[in-house]
Amino acid sequence: MSTTVEHLHAVPHLTTALTGPLYELEAHLLDHQARIETWLRNQWLQTPAPFYTSVDLRNAGFKLAPVDTNLFPAGFNNLNPAFVPLCIQAMQSAIERICPDAAKVLLVPENHTRNTFYMENIATLRDIISRAGFAIRIGSMLPDLENSAQISLPSGRSLTLEPLQRKGNKVYLENYDPCVVLLNNDLSSGIPDILKNLEQRIIPPLNLGWSSRLKSAHFSQYRTVAQEFAKIVEIDPWLIDPLFRNCGEINFMKREGEDCLRKNITQLLSDIQAKYNEYGIPEKPFVMVKADAGTYGMGIMTVHSVDELMDLNRKQRTRMSASKGGQEVTRVIMQEGVYTFETWGNPHSVAEPVVYMIDHFVVGGFYRVHTERGTNENLNAPGMHFQPLAFAEPCNCPDVNKSPDANPNRFYAYGVIARLATLAAAREYAQNKS
């Protein structure tokens, strides 16, 4: 059975297979909307949300779950411009909550100056912060940057990068003394000395970077959140929670730690198959093996059987041995693979929604689309492109007079699951602080 999601503004025309169970889940979330929103409001009072977040979701028709949560999100340039006002309002709220007397913001980006897509993201962030009423300048940690440099972007905008400087326990730019340092750098390569022990407020905190954070710790928190939420709305938590296991002390090149991988993947495939049998799902279970720290879609592979893992060639082992910035992969998370049965365009290319949040507000999203990847593969890979969504209003405004599968209501479901992942990240940070 398949159904077509109706068109709304710039929303991609998507077809979702196996919609029966998900239709029921969406309907269930709509029926419990007041209870959901009350519960989430109470959760944010107990555990404030991270400054900003992006959540990768997978919609299998029978299951809707997050598969990655990024606390230093790039890609703001891919959001629908129609909802920039919502981003501005959320940005004001986020900065005022964290630093009520903030006036000057220093934005510290990644060193991807040749990646124009990433720099467009920085330009969009700069514009949002500026329009929110804050002074904003960009401090770069490029090692060879001695003077300010201007970068022209395809959008017609330009960026001025200035060398980040430090005096005592404060960072600054020439003639600019910021009260808040905003990182859009995920610290995959470690925490630079220039950022250590600052008296200024750094957001997000340094210990949320990938040099300190583990995906397995995040999904442990998410598992608890999903179980609590499932009791509130009376559903099986598996419908929104990917099963996972993790292994430390892995070396793919030396084939060390294979026993741990074999044992855990075998158990995970068995557990997934048991849930598929319970729900009458005919698909073949699969597992995503990922670096336990890191992003950018690196260090990831799809496994349908243990034999595939044992038969990796040298090229595949090399690819799994390093993540972003050339960091060695020594720990992996094995996560239940969630099919994506949403497609975009003609030919039908697989697509997955990515939801963006500033503070605890859903501010937009887009579909990551890949013409050459399958329903069981990682889409965060070269060749992907993005389809912006008119996402914000639907995420916050379900329409009870429409089908649970209609745009506003599907996107409400996306927004709920993304907020659960963001709550898990908030608890992750709170636990690390204590």
N, C-alpha and C positions, 0 to 999 in steps of 0.2 A: 504494500500500500504506500502511496506517496501523495504528498499534497504540496501545493505551491503557495509560498508566502506572498501575500499581496504586496504590491509596490507602494512605497511611501517615500516621497521626496527622492533622495539619492540612495535609497536602500537597494542593494542588489536583489535581483530576482532569484530567489533561492528555492531549491527543491530539497525537501528533507524526506528521507526514506524511513521506514519503520516507525511511523509517527504515533502509533497507537499508545504504547506505554508513556512516551514523552508527553503526548497530548494530555494524558491523565495526570502526569506530574505538573504540567503547566496549569491545568485546571485546579489542581490541589493547591498550588501556591496562590492562585487568585482567590480561592475560597478562604484562605487563611491570611490574606493580605494584612488585615488590621493586627492580627496576632504577630505576624512576622515583623512588621514595622515597629511595633511596641517593643518586641524582644531586642531588635537591633539597636534601637535608641538606648535601651538600658545597657547594652553591651558597650556602646561607645562612651557612655558615662563612666563605666568601670575601667575600660581600656581604650584610651584615645587612639584613633586611626593613625597609621603612618602618614607622612607628609603627602606623598603621591605614590600611586601603584598602578601597574598594568597587570592584567590577569589573562592568560591564554586559556580559553575554554575549548572543549570538544563536545560536539553534539552528535551522539550516536543514534538518536531517535529513541532508543530504550534507556539512555543514560546521558546526563548532562553534568560534566565535571571539570574542574580546573586541572590543568596539567603543568602549569608553571606560574609563579608569581614573582614579578620583578619590582624591586623597591627603588630602582633608579631608572625609571622608564624613559626610553627614547621613543620617537614616533609621534610626538604631539602634532607634527606637521601633517599627519595622515588623518586627523580628526576632521569632521565636517565643520567648515568655517561658520555655519549657521549657529553653532552652539558655543562659540568663543565667549559670548556674554556669561554663560553658565560657568565656564572655566575661570573667568575673571572674578566672579562672585565667590567661587569656591577657594580661589587663591587668596583673596582677601581674608576669608575666614581662617584658612590654614595658617597663614603667617601671623595673623593677629592672635590666634590661640597659642602658638608656640612662643612668639616674641611680641607682646602687645605694643612695645614702644619702637618696633622696627621702622626704619625709614630708608636705609640703604642696604641693598642686597648684592652680594657678590656671588655670581654663578660660576662654578668650576666644572668645565666639561671634560669629556674624554679627549684624548689627543688625536682624534680622527679627522684631521683637517682636510684630508683628501676625500673623505666620504661626504659628498654634498648632501645626501639624504639626512645624515646625522646632523650636519650643520644647519639644515633647514629646521630640524627639530629644535636646536638651540635658539634659532631666530624666533621660532614660534613661542617658546618658553619665555624668552626675553620680552616679547611683545605682550604676552599675557600678564607678566609681572609688572611691566611698565604701566599697562592700562588699569591694573589693580591699584595703582597709586603709589608705587614704590620706585625709588631710584634703583637702577640695575646696570651693572657693568660686568664684563666677562673676564675672569682671571684664568689664564692658561698655565698649565704645568709643563708645556713643551720645553724640553731641556735646552733647545737652541734658540728660544725666543728671547731676544734681548730688548727689543723695542716693540711698540704696538704694531699689529699687522691687520690689514683689512682684507676680508674674504668676500668676494662677490658671489652671489648665489643664483641658481637658475630662476628662482621666483622673482628676481629683480631686487631682492633685499640684499643688505650687506651686513657683515658682522665685524666688529672690532675686537680682536683678541689682544689682551695686555698681559705682560709677564707678571705672574703672581709673586709677590715679595713678602718677606716676613721680618718683623722686628719684635723681639721679646716673645710674648705669647699671643701675638696678633698677626694676621695676614692682612695685606692691603694692596691697593694699586696706587699709582702716582696720583696724589691729590684726592684720594678716595679711601675713607676709613669706614668700612662696612660694619653693621651691627649683626648681620646674619650671613653665614656662608652656606649657600645651597649647592649641594653636590648633584651633578648629573654624570657622575663617574662612579662605576660600580666597584672600584678598588680591587679588581680581579688580581692584579699584580702585587697587592699588599697596600698598606697604608703609608703614603709618602711622609717623610720626616717633616716636611713643611706644614702638614696638617695635624701633627700630633700635639696634644696638650695645649690646645688653643683656649683662650678665655672667651672667645666669641662662640655664639651658638652655631653648631654645625648641624644641618638637616639634609638628608636623614643622618642619624648618628653613624660614626665610623664603623661601629661593630655590626652594622647591617650590610656592610660590603661583602663581596664574595670571598674575600680573604679570611673572613671570620664565619660566614653564614653557611649552613648546609641545607639542601633541599629536603633531606630526610627529616631534619628538625622541624622545618616548616610543615611538611605533610603529617608529621606526628601531631602538631597543634591543630592542623585542619581536620584530622580524624576526630579529635575531641569535639571541635566546633560542629562538625557534621552530625555527630551523634546527639549532641544537645539540641541542635536544630531539628533533627529528625523526630525527636520526641515531641517537640512543640507542634510540628505540622503533621505528625503521625504518618511518616513514610519510612521505608527501608533506607538507612543511610547509604547503602551501596549505590543507590540511584544517583547520588551526587558526589561520591567519594571514590577516587581510584585506589585500589589496593596497592600496597608497596612493601618492599623489603630493601635492606641496604647492606653493603659489604664495605669494609675498610681494608687497607693493605692490599691493594690491587696493583699489579704491574702487567699490562697487556703484552708488552714486548717480551718480558721474561716468562710470561705465562704463569705468573704467581697469583694465587688467590682464586684459581679456577674452580676449586672444590666448593668454595663459598658461593660463587656464581651459579654453578650447576645445581647445588642443593636448593638455593633460594628461587631460582627461575622455575625449577621443577615444581616446587610447592606453590608458587604463584600461579603458574598455568593451571594447576589442579584446582586451586581456589576459584579462579575466574571461571573455569569450565563448570564448576558446581553452581555458580550463580547463573550462568547461561542456561544450564539445565533447569534450574528453578523457574526461570522466566520464559523458557521455551525459545531461546535465542539461537538461531542456526549458525551464526558466524563462528569463525575460528578464533580462539583466544590468542592474544599476542602480548608481549612485554616490551616496554621501552627501557633500554639500558642507557643511563645518562651519567655524566660526571655529577657528583653530588654537590659540587659548587661550580658556578659559572653560568654563562648565558651565550647569546648569539648563535644558538642552535648547534654548538660544537660539542663533540664527544658524545654523540647519540647514535644508537642503532636499534632497529626493530628485530625482535627475536620471536619466532613462532614455535621453536623447539630447541632443546638443549644442544642438539646436534649442530644447529646453525652456529651456536656460540663456539663450539669446539673446532669448527672448520674455518675459522677466520683466517684469511690470508694476511701476508705481511702488510699490505697497504691498508687493510681494514684495521689491523692492530695499531698501526701508526696513527691512523685517524682517531682511534679511541684513546690514545695515550696522552693527548694534549688538549687543553681547552683554550679559551680566549687568552691572548697574550703569551701563548706558549707554555702556560702553567701545566705541570705534570699532573695527570689524573691518577690519584692514589686511592680514591674512594668513589663508589658508584651507588646510585639508587636504581633499583629495579621497580618500575612502576607499571601497573596494569595499563595496557594499551587501550585507549578509548577511540573507537572508530569515529571518523567525521563523515556523516552522510549528508552534509550540506554541500551544495555545488553552486557555482557561479558561471554564467555566460554559456556560450556555445563555441567550442565543445564544453561540456560540463566539467569544469575544473573544481577540484576539492577545495573547500574553504573552511576556515575556523574563525570564530569571533574572538576578538581581543578587546577587553573592556578596560577603560581608563578611569581612574579615580583620583581626585584631589581631596585630601582629608577623607571624610566618609561619604563624599558626594560622588555619584557616578556622573562623569562629565562628557562621556562620549565613547566611541569605539569604532572599530573597523573590522572588515574581514580580511584575513591573510589568505591569499589565493595562490595556488601553485598549479600550473598547467601540466607539470610532468611528474607530480607525486600522486600516490594512491591514497585511499581512504584510511590506511593503517600506517602512514609514514609521517615523519616530522616535516612540517611545512615551512619551518623557519630555516630556509636554505636558499642558496643562490638560485635565481629564477623566479622567486616569489614576487607578488605585487599586492597592492592594497586597494580595497574598495571602501571609501569612507561611508559611514552610516549617519543618517539622521537619528542618532542613537539616544541622545540624552533625554529628550522628553518621553519617548516610549519607556525607557528604563525606570522612570519615576512615576509614570502615569498610565497604569494598566486600564483597559477599557472593559468593564464587566459586561457591556452590551455586545461585545464582539467575541468571536470564537477564541478559545484559549490559544489557538495556533496563529491567530492574527498578529500582525507586526507588534503592536504595542504590548501585547501579552507575552509573546516569545521574548521580546527584549526585556520585559520586566523580569522574566525568569533568569535571563543572563545577568541582569543587575543584581539579583538576589544572590546568585552563586558567587559572583565576583566580590560582593561585600562579605560573604562568608570567608573567602580566601584572604581578604584584607584584614578581617578580624583575626584570623589565624596568625597573620604577620604581626599584628599589633600585640598579640599574646607572646609571640616569639621574642619581640623586643623587650616586653615587660619582664619576661623570665630572665633574659640576659642581663637586665639592669639589677635584678635582685641578687 
